[in-house]
Amino acid sequence: MEPDLEVVQIRRGESFKAWSHGYPFHTVRWHFHPEYELHQVVATCGRYFVGDFIGEFEPGNLVLTGPNLPHNWVSDLPAGTTIPLRGRVLQFSEEFLGDLIKVMPELSGLASLLEFSRRGALFTRSTSEAVAPLMEEIVTANGVRRIELFLMVLGTLSRARNARPLSSPKYLPDPSGYMSAGMNKALAFIRKNLTQPFGEAELAAIAGQSQSAFSRSFRRHTGMSLVQYVKRLRINLACQILMSDEQASITDICFEVGFNNLSNFNRQFLAEKGMPPSRFRRLLAQNINTARAA
């Protein structure tokens, strides 16, 4: 079975994603993503899959997976059982870490850890216990403390002894092959045509599904409806333009990112960011002017 693409959305103003989830949860499926992922199980036992590896997990299971390496953790629970907190997750892009190493050459020692993770790296219980309080705090941390915790986690992993690879040396992730799956084609189409008009029926046809099946599948993949997903991507694009082009009018940005109604754009921006685009731009300008005056 081909793995699904998980869309990892790292929020504006953040360098990586740190979060926790319960069980069941929409990301609990055979899936892959371009980002590195550190996954720590907090509760439940079950079976986990990393590449061509299959094993049993229990609380404390700590695994680092490399880019595009398929993985999944399936808890062994009675039907209908829900768990509020099953695990904590740290996700970061290869590009981000590469840029970080360029700026801070002291981090070049992480290269061997990252290469090792391409097969999936299982860490010992002692390493998991050392990382656990850091993972717990980083989920809600802000500012400099968040970066500090991130580096502490990576430092702990880089010094860990007796970590072992999971998937076999011959197992090679094939993201281009995975992307041939219908839903992944639809997600790629959205990214490529984000600012253009398209609808659920068109995407369902691309995915090779009925519209109702596509709607259910899309929500399972992304955790939200198509309308919510596209709106969020377009608002994020609008933020990027507001931050990079002082001359672009809000009306022009509205239509440039794919909205066809200014009042709807303002309303959706307010709902997503907690302020209208005009205030977002004004606060950004104040921040820039303050920095220049300092």
C-alpha positions as YAML, in Angstrom:
chain: A
units: angstrom
residues:
- id: 1
  name: MET
  ca: [0.00, 0.00, 0.00]
- id: 2
  name: GLU
  ca: [1.35, 3.42, -0.96]
- id: 3
  name: PRO
  ca: [1.84, 5.82, 1.97]
- id: 4
  name: ASP
  ca: [-0.14, 9.06, 2.14]
- id: 5
  name: LEU
  ca: [1.54, 12.45, 2.08]
- id: 6
  name: GLU
  ca: [1.13, 14.28, 5.39]
- id: 7
  name: VAL
  ca: [1.09, 18.04, 4.91]
- id: 8
  name: VAL
  ca: [3.26, 19.47, 7.71]
- id: 9
  name: GLN
  ca: [2.31, 23.11, 8.24]
- id: 10
  name: ILE
  ca: [4.98, 25.04, 10.13]
- id: 11
  name: ARG
  ca: [3.40, 28.28, 11.31]
- id: 12
  name: ARG
  ca: [4.63, 31.71, 10.30]
- id: 13
  name: GLY
  ca: [7.19, 32.93, 12.80]
- id: 14
  name: GLU
  ca: [8.28, 29.41, 13.75]
- id: 15
  name: SER
  ca: [11.19, 27.30, 12.51]
- id: 16
  name: PHE
  ca: [9.78, 23.87, 13.33]
- id: 17
  name: LYS
  ca: [6.59, 22.19, 14.50]
- id: 18
  name: ALA
  ca: [6.22, 20.78, 18.02]
- id: 19
  name: TRP
  ca: [2.90, 19.23, 18.98]
- id: 20
  name: SER
  ca: [1.14, 16.38, 20.73]
- id: 21
  name: HIS
  ca: [-1.84, 14.22, 19.85]
- id: 22
  name: GLY
  ca: [-4.14, 11.58, 21.23]
- id: 23
  name: TYR
  ca: [-5.51, 8.41, 19.69]
- id: 24
  name: PRO
  ca: [-7.26, 7.93, 17.34]
- id: 25
  name: PHE
  ca: [-5.93, 10.87, 15.32]
- id: 26
  name: HIS
  ca: [-5.98, 11.76, 11.63]
- id: 27
  name: THR
  ca: [-2.19, 11.44, 11.22]
- id: 28
  name: VAL
  ca: [-2.23, 7.87, 12.54]
- id: 29
  name: ARG
  ca: [-1.95, 6.15, 9.18]
- id: 30
  name: TRP
  ca: [0.79, 4.87, 6.86]
- id: 31
  name: HIS
  ca: [2.25, 8.19, 5.68]
- id: 32
  name: PHE
  ca: [5.36, 10.15, 4.77]
- id: 33
  name: HIS
  ca: [6.51, 13.78, 4.59]
- id: 34
  name: PRO
  ca: [9.70, 15.62, 3.53]
- id: 35
  name: GLU
  ca: [10.43, 16.71, 7.10]
- id: 36
  name: TYR
  ca: [12.47, 14.93, 9.76]
- id: 37
  name: GLU
  ca: [10.29, 13.72, 12.63]
- id: 38
  name: LEU
  ca: [11.08, 12.84, 16.22]
- id: 39
  name: HIS
  ca: [8.22, 10.77, 17.63]
- id: 40
  name: GLN
  ca: [7.92, 9.85, 21.31]
- id: 41
  name: VAL
  ca: [5.17, 7.58, 22.61]
- id: 42
  name: VAL
  ca: [3.71, 8.71, 25.94]
- id: 43
  name: ALA
  ca: [0.90, 6.17, 26.37]
- id: 44
  name: THR
  ca: [-0.38, 2.85, 24.95]
- id: 45
  name: CYS
  ca: [1.34, -0.16, 23.42]
- id: 46
  name: GLY
  ca: [1.03, -1.48, 19.91]
- id: 47
  name: ARG
  ca: [2.81, -2.07, 16.64]
- id: 48
  name: TYR
  ca: [4.85, 0.42, 14.62]
- id: 49
  name: PHE
  ca: [6.05, 0.48, 11.03]
- id: 50
  name: VAL
  ca: [9.07, 2.38, 9.68]
- id: 51
  name: GLY
  ca: [10.02, 1.71, 6.08]
- id: 52
  name: ASP
  ca: [10.18, -2.10, 5.84]
- id: 53
  name: PHE
  ca: [10.55, -2.50, 9.64]
- id: 54
  name: ILE
  ca: [7.74, -3.80, 11.88]
- id: 55
  name: GLY
  ca: [8.08, -3.80, 15.66]
- id: 56
  name: GLU
  ca: [6.26, -3.52, 18.97]
- id: 57
  name: PHE
  ca: [6.18, -0.25, 20.91]
- id: 58
  name: GLU
  ca: [5.37, 0.81, 24.47]
- id: 59
  name: PRO
  ca: [5.50, 4.14, 26.34]
- id: 60
  name: GLY
  ca: [8.96, 5.67, 25.97]
- id: 61
  name: ASN
  ca: [9.42, 4.52, 22.37]
- id: 62
  name: LEU
  ca: [11.55, 7.25, 20.72]
- id: 63
  name: VAL
  ca: [12.22, 7.23, 16.97]
- id: 64
  name: LEU
  ca: [13.74, 9.77, 14.57]
- id: 65
  name: THR
  ca: [12.64, 9.33, 10.95]
- id: 66
  name: GLY
  ca: [14.36, 10.98, 8.01]
- id: 67
  name: PRO
  ca: [12.77, 12.76, 5.03]
- id: 68
  name: ASN
  ca: [10.12, 10.80, 3.11]
- id: 69
  name: LEU
  ca: [10.55, 7.64, 5.20]
- id: 70
  name: PRO
  ca: [7.04, 6.13, 5.62]
- id: 71
  name: HIS
  ca: [5.97, 5.40, 9.19]
- id: 72
  name: ASN
  ca: [2.99, 4.71, 11.44]
- id: 73
  name: TRP
  ca: [2.23, 3.78, 15.07]
- id: 74
  name: VAL
  ca: [-0.94, 1.74, 15.67]
- id: 75
  name: SER
  ca: [-2.08, 1.39, 19.29]
- id: 76
  name: ASP
  ca: [-3.58, -1.89, 20.47]
- id: 77
  name: LEU
  ca: [-6.79, -0.72, 22.15]
- id: 78
  name: PRO
  ca: [-10.38, -1.96, 22.38]
- id: 79
  name: ALA
  ca: [-12.69, -0.54, 19.72]
- id: 80
  name: GLY
  ca: [-14.09, 2.85, 20.68]
- id: 81
  name: THR
  ca: [-11.32, 3.65, 23.16]
- id: 82
  name: THR
  ca: [-9.85, 7.15, 23.01]
- id: 83
  name: ILE
  ca: [-6.59, 8.38, 24.54]
- id: 84
  name: PRO
  ca: [-6.18, 12.16, 25.10]
- id: 85
  name: LEU
  ca: [-2.37, 12.10, 24.88]
- id: 86
  name: ARG
  ca: [-0.54, 9.31, 23.10]
- id: 87
  name: GLY
  ca: [2.59, 10.98, 21.82]
- id: 88
  name: ARG
  ca: [4.66, 14.10, 21.23]
- id: 89
  name: VAL
  ca: [6.11, 15.03, 17.86]
- id: 90
  name: LEU
  ca: [8.88, 17.33, 16.65]
- id: 91
  name: GLN
  ca: [9.05, 18.03, 12.89]
- id: 92
  name: PHE
  ca: [11.64, 20.15, 11.05]
- id: 93
  name: SER
  ca: [12.73, 20.55, 7.46]
- id: 94
  name: GLU
  ca: [16.01, 19.52, 5.92]
- id: 95
  name: GLU
  ca: [16.40, 23.06, 4.57]
- id: 96
  name: PHE
  ca: [15.99, 24.64, 8.01]
- id: 97
  name: LEU
  ca: [18.58, 22.41, 9.62]
- id: 98
  name: GLY
  ca: [20.97, 22.85, 6.69]
- id: 99
  name: ASP
  ca: [20.74, 26.63, 7.01]
- id: 100
  name: LEU
  ca: [21.23, 26.36, 10.77]
- id: 101
  name: ILE
  ca: [24.41, 24.32, 10.33]
- id: 102
  name: LYS
  ca: [25.76, 26.91, 7.86]
- id: 103
  name: VAL
  ca: [25.24, 29.70, 10.38]
- id: 104
  name: MET
  ca: [26.42, 27.64, 13.36]
- id: 105
  name: PRO
  ca: [29.21, 25.29, 12.22]
- id: 106
  name: GLU
  ca: [29.35, 23.80, 15.71]
- id: 107
  name: LEU
  ca: [26.19, 21.92, 14.70]
- id: 108
  name: SER
  ca: [27.95, 20.10, 11.86]
- id: 109
  name: GLY
  ca: [28.27, 17.11, 14.18]
- id: 110
  name: LEU
  ca: [24.54, 16.53, 13.69]
- id: 111
  name: ALA
  ca: [25.17, 15.37, 10.12]
- id: 112
  name: SER
  ca: [25.83, 11.76, 11.13]
- id: 113
  name: LEU
  ca: [22.65, 11.66, 13.25]
- id: 114
  name: LEU
  ca: [20.55, 12.99, 10.38]
- id: 115
  name: GLU
  ca: [22.06, 10.53, 7.93]
- id: 116
  name: PHE
  ca: [21.41, 7.69, 10.38]
- id: 117
  name: SER
  ca: [17.76, 8.76, 10.67]
- id: 118
  name: ARG
  ca: [17.13, 8.07, 6.99]
- id: 119
  name: ARG
  ca: [16.59, 4.44, 7.96]
- id: 120
  name: GLY
  ca: [14.71, 5.39, 11.11]
- id: 121
  name: ALA
  ca: [16.66, 5.56, 14.39]
- id: 122
  name: LEU
  ca: [15.34, 3.88, 17.55]
- id: 123
  name: PHE
  ca: [16.83, 5.30, 20.76]
- id: 124
  name: THR
  ca: [17.28, 3.59, 24.10]
- id: 125
  name: ARG
  ca: [15.00, 4.06, 27.09]
- id: 126
  name: SER
  ca: [17.63, 6.15, 28.89]
- id: 127
  name: THR
  ca: [17.82, 8.55, 25.95]
- id: 128
  name: SER
  ca: [14.03, 8.71, 25.82]
- id: 129
  name: GLU
  ca: [13.88, 9.52, 29.53]
- id: 130
  name: ALA
  ca: [16.43, 12.31, 29.06]
- id: 131
  name: VAL
  ca: [14.47, 13.79, 26.16]
- id: 132
  name: ALA
  ca: [10.99, 13.41, 27.70]
- id: 133
  name: PRO
  ca: [10.91, 16.62, 29.82]
- id: 134
  name: LEU
  ca: [12.31, 18.60, 26.89]
- id: 135
  name: MET
  ca: [9.64, 17.26, 24.55]
- id: 136
  name: GLU
  ca: [6.94, 18.02, 27.10]
- id: 137
  name: GLU
  ca: [8.06, 21.63, 27.50]
- id: 138
  name: ILE
  ca: [8.79, 22.40, 23.85]
- id: 139
  name: VAL
  ca: [5.17, 21.78, 22.83]
- id: 140
  name: THR
  ca: [4.09, 24.96, 24.64]
- id: 141
  name: ALA
  ca: [7.37, 26.92, 24.70]
- id: 142
  name: ASN
  ca: [7.84, 30.28, 22.97]
- id: 143
  name: GLY
  ca: [10.65, 32.51, 21.77]
- id: 144
  name: VAL
  ca: [14.27, 31.82, 22.62]
- id: 145
  name: ARG
  ca: [13.34, 29.04, 25.04]
- id: 146
  name: ARG
  ca: [11.78, 27.12, 22.17]
- id: 147
  name: ILE
  ca: [15.03, 27.22, 20.17]
- id: 148
  name: GLU
  ca: [17.03, 26.36, 23.27]
- id: 149
  name: LEU
  ca: [14.92, 23.25, 23.85]
- id: 150
  name: PHE
  ca: [15.18, 22.25, 20.19]
- id: 151
  name: LEU
  ca: [18.99, 22.35, 20.31]
- id: 152
  name: MET
  ca: [19.00, 20.48, 23.63]
- id: 153
  name: VAL
  ca: [16.90, 17.71, 22.10]
- id: 154
  name: LEU
  ca: [19.20, 17.41, 19.08]
- id: 155
  name: GLY
  ca: [22.26, 17.54, 21.30]
- id: 156
  name: THR
  ca: [20.93, 14.71, 23.45]
- id: 157
  name: LEU
  ca: [20.20, 12.58, 20.39]
- id: 158
  name: SER
  ca: [23.62, 13.25, 18.86]
- id: 159
  name: ARG
  ca: [25.34, 12.00, 22.03]
- id: 160
  name: ALA
  ca: [23.08, 8.97, 22.42]
- id: 161
  name: ARG
  ca: [24.67, 5.53, 22.53]
- id: 162
  name: ASN
  ca: [23.29, 2.27, 21.19]
- id: 163
  name: ALA
  ca: [20.67, 3.79, 18.89]
- id: 164
  name: ARG
  ca: [19.81, 1.29, 16.18]
- id: 165
  name: PRO
  ca: [18.55, 1.58, 12.62]
- id: 166
  name: LEU
  ca: [15.09, 0.23, 11.83]
- id: 167
  name: SER
  ca: [14.52, -0.18, 8.09]
- id: 168
  name: SER
  ca: [16.92, -2.33, 6.08]
- id: 169
  name: PRO
  ca: [19.83, -0.80, 4.12]
- id: 170
  name: LYS
  ca: [18.15, -1.84, 0.88]
- id: 171
  name: TYR
  ca: [14.93, 0.04, 1.65]
- id: 172
  name: LEU
  ca: [14.84, 3.27, -0.34]
- id: 173
  name: PRO
  ca: [11.93, 5.71, 0.07]
- id: 174
  name: ASP
  ca: [10.42, 6.69, -3.27]
- id: 175
  name: PRO
  ca: [8.54, 10.00, -2.80]
- id: 176
  name: SER
  ca: [8.05, 10.45, -6.54]
- id: 177
  name: GLY
  ca: [6.37, 7.05, -6.65]
- id: 178
  name: TYR
  ca: [4.27, 7.82, -3.59]
- id: 179
  name: MET
  ca: [3.11, 11.05, -5.19]
- id: 180
  name: SER
  ca: [1.49, 9.07, -7.99]
- id: 181
  name: ALA
  ca: [-1.24, 8.13, -5.50]
- id: 182
  name: GLY
  ca: [-4.47, 9.96, -6.23]
- id: 183
  name: MET
  ca: [-4.73, 12.13, -3.11]
- id: 184
  name: ASN
  ca: [-1.11, 13.14, -3.36]
- id: 185
  name: LYS
  ca: [-1.69, 14.23, -6.96]
- id: 186
  name: ALA
  ca: [-4.57, 16.40, -5.74]
- id: 187
  name: LEU
  ca: [-2.42, 17.97, -3.01]
- id: 188
  name: ALA
  ca: [0.32, 18.70, -5.55]
- id: 189
  name: PHE
  ca: [-2.29, 20.31, -7.84]
- id: 190
  name: ILE
  ca: [-3.44, 22.57, -4.99]
- id: 191
  name: ARG
  ca: [0.10, 23.75, -4.27]
- id: 192
  name: LYS
  ca: [0.77, 24.43, -7.94]
- id: 193
  name: ASN
  ca: [-2.53, 26.20, -8.60]
- id: 194
  name: LEU
  ca: [-3.18, 27.77, -5.20]
- id: 195
  name: THR
  ca: [-4.02, 31.23, -6.54]
- id: 196
  name: GLN
  ca: [-6.28, 29.93, -9.31]
- id: 197
  name: PRO
  ca: [-9.95, 28.94, -9.03]
- id: 198
  name: PHE
  ca: [-10.61, 25.20, -8.64]
- id: 199
  name: GLY
  ca: [-13.20, 23.08, -6.92]
- id: 200
  name: GLU
  ca: [-13.69, 19.80, -5.10]
- id: 201
  name: ALA
  ca: [-15.13, 18.08, -8.17]
- id: 202
  name: GLU
  ca: [-11.98, 18.87, -10.18]
- id: 203
  name: LEU
  ca: [-9.71, 17.60, -7.41]
- id: 204
  name: ALA
  ca: [-11.81, 14.46, -6.94]
- id: 205
  name: ALA
  ca: [-11.35, 13.69, -10.64]
- id: 206
  name: ILE
  ca: [-7.58, 14.15, -10.28]
- id: 207
  name: ALA
  ca: [-7.58, 11.80, -7.30]
- id: 208
  name: GLY
  ca: [-9.73, 9.26, -9.15]
- id: 209
  name: GLN
  ca: [-12.45, 9.33, -6.49]
- id: 210
  name: SER
  ca: [-16.08, 10.33, -6.22]
- id: 211
  name: GLN
  ca: [-16.59, 13.79, -4.76]
- id: 212
  name: SER
  ca: [-17.99, 12.44, -1.48]
- id: 213
  name: ALA
  ca: [-15.15, 9.92, -1.10]
- id: 214
  name: PHE
  ca: [-12.59, 12.63, -1.87]
- id: 215
  name: SER
  ca: [-14.11, 14.94, 0.74]
- id: 216
  name: ARG
  ca: [-13.81, 12.27, 3.44]
- id: 217
  name: SER
  ca: [-10.32, 11.26, 2.33]
- id: 218
  name: PHE
  ca: [-9.11, 14.87, 2.21]
- id: 219
  name: ARG
  ca: [-10.27, 15.54, 5.76]
- id: 220
  name: ARG
  ca: [-8.54, 12.35, 6.92]
- id: 221
  name: HIS
  ca: [-5.27, 13.44, 5.24]
- id: 222
  name: THR
  ca: [-5.19, 17.05, 6.38]
- id: 223
  name: GLY
  ca: [-7.44, 17.20, 9.44]
- id: 224
  name: MET
  ca: [-9.62, 19.86, 7.83]
- id: 225
  name: SER
  ca: [-11.98, 20.45, 4.93]
- id: 226
  name: LEU
  ca: [-10.76, 21.50, 1.48]
- id: 227
  name: VAL
  ca: [-12.18, 25.00, 1.98]
- id: 228
  name: GLN
  ca: [-10.34, 25.41, 5.30]
- id: 229
  name: TYR
  ca: [-7.10, 24.03, 3.87]
- id: 230
  name: VAL
  ca: [-7.06, 26.29, 0.80]
- id: 231
  name: LYS
  ca: [-8.09, 29.32, 2.87]
- id: 232
  name: ARG
  ca: [-5.21, 28.76, 5.29]
- id: 233
  name: LEU
  ca: [-2.65, 28.41, 2.50]
- id: 234
  name: ARG
  ca: [-3.92, 31.55, 0.75]
- id: 235
  name: ILE
  ca: [-3.90, 33.59, 3.96]
- id: 236
  name: ASN
  ca: [-0.33, 32.46, 4.66]
- id: 237
  name: LEU
  ca: [0.64, 33.52, 1.14]
- id: 238
  name: ALA
  ca: [-1.02, 36.90, 1.73]
- id: 239
  name: CYS
  ca: [1.07, 37.31, 4.90]
- id: 240
  name: GLN
  ca: [4.23, 36.64, 2.92]
- id: 241
  name: ILE
  ca: [3.31, 39.33, 0.38]
- id: 242
  name: LEU
  ca: [2.37, 41.81, 3.13]
- id: 243
  name: MET
  ca: [5.78, 41.21, 4.68]
- id: 244
  name: SER
  ca: [7.78, 41.44, 1.46]
- id: 245
  name: ASP
  ca: [6.02, 44.04, -0.72]
- id: 246
  name: GLU
  ca: [5.19, 47.35, 0.95]
- id: 247
  name: GLN
  ca: [3.75, 48.78, -2.28]
- id: 248
  name: ALA
  ca: [1.15, 46.08, -2.92]
- id: 249
  name: SER
  ca: [-2.34, 47.20, -1.94]
- id: 250
  name: ILE
  ca: [-4.49, 44.94, 0.19]
- id: 251
  name: THR
  ca: [-7.01, 44.77, -2.64]
- id: 252
  name: ASP
  ca: [-4.33, 43.61, -5.07]
- id: 253
  name: ILE
  ca: [-3.07, 41.02, -2.57]
- id: 254
  name: CYS
  ca: [-6.60, 39.74, -2.06]
- id: 255
  name: PHE
  ca: [-7.01, 38.88, -5.74]
- id: 256
  name: GLU
  ca: [-3.37, 37.81, -6.20]
- id: 257
  name: VAL
  ca: [-3.65, 35.02, -3.64]
- id: 258
  name: GLY
  ca: [-6.90, 33.64, -5.04]
- id: 259
  name: PHE
  ca: [-9.76, 35.40, -3.23]
- id: 260
  name: ASN
  ca: [-12.40, 37.02, -5.44]
- id: 261
  name: ASN
  ca: [-14.06, 39.21, -2.82]
- id: 262
  name: LEU
  ca: [-12.29, 41.80, -0.67]
- id: 263
  name: SER
  ca: [-14.75, 41.71, 2.23]
- id: 264
  name: ASN
  ca: [-14.48, 37.91, 2.39]
- id: 265
  name: PHE
  ca: [-10.68, 38.15, 2.29]
- id: 266
  name: ASN
  ca: [-10.67, 40.61, 5.21]
- id: 267
  name: ARG
  ca: [-13.09, 38.44, 7.17]
- id: 268
  name: GLN
  ca: [-11.08, 35.25, 6.60]
- id: 269
  name: PHE
  ca: [-7.78, 37.00, 7.38]
- id: 270
  name: LEU
  ca: [-9.23, 38.26, 10.66]
- id: 271
  name: ALA
  ca: [-10.47, 34.79, 11.58]
- id: 272
  name: GLU
  ca: [-7.10, 33.19, 10.79]
- id: 273
  name: LYS
  ca: [-4.70, 35.81, 12.19]
- id: 274
  name: GLY
  ca: [-6.77, 37.61, 14.81]
- id: 275
  name: MET
  ca: [-6.46, 40.98, 13.05]
- id: 276
  name: PRO
  ca: [-7.32, 42.50, 9.66]
- id: 277
  name: PRO
  ca: [-4.57, 42.66, 7.00]
- id: 278
  name: SER
  ca: [-4.26, 46.44, 7.41]
- id: 279
  name: ARG
  ca: [-3.36, 46.06, 11.09]
- id: 280
  name: PHE
  ca: [-1.02, 43.16, 10.30]
- id: 281
  name: ARG
  ca: [0.86, 45.42, 7.88]
- id: 282
  name: ARG
  ca: [0.85, 48.36, 10.31]
- id: 283
  name: LEU
  ca: [2.29, 46.29, 13.15]
- id: 284
  name: LEU
  ca: [4.89, 44.86, 10.81]
- id: 285
  name: ALA
  ca: [5.92, 48.38, 9.74]
- id: 286
  name: GLN
  ca: [6.18, 49.48, 13.37]
- id: 287
  name: ASN
  ca: [8.39, 46.51, 14.13]
- id: 288
  name: ILE
  ca: [10.67, 47.28, 11.17]
- id: 289
  name: ASN
  ca: [10.90, 50.99, 12.05]
- id: 290
  name: THR
  ca: [11.70, 50.18, 15.68]
- id: 291
  name: ALA
  ca: [14.46, 47.82, 14.59]
- id: 292
  name: ARG
  ca: [15.93, 50.46, 12.28]
- id: 293
  name: ALA
  ca: [15.91, 53.08, 15.03]
- id: 294
  name: ALA
  ca: [17.60, 50.79, 17.54]
...
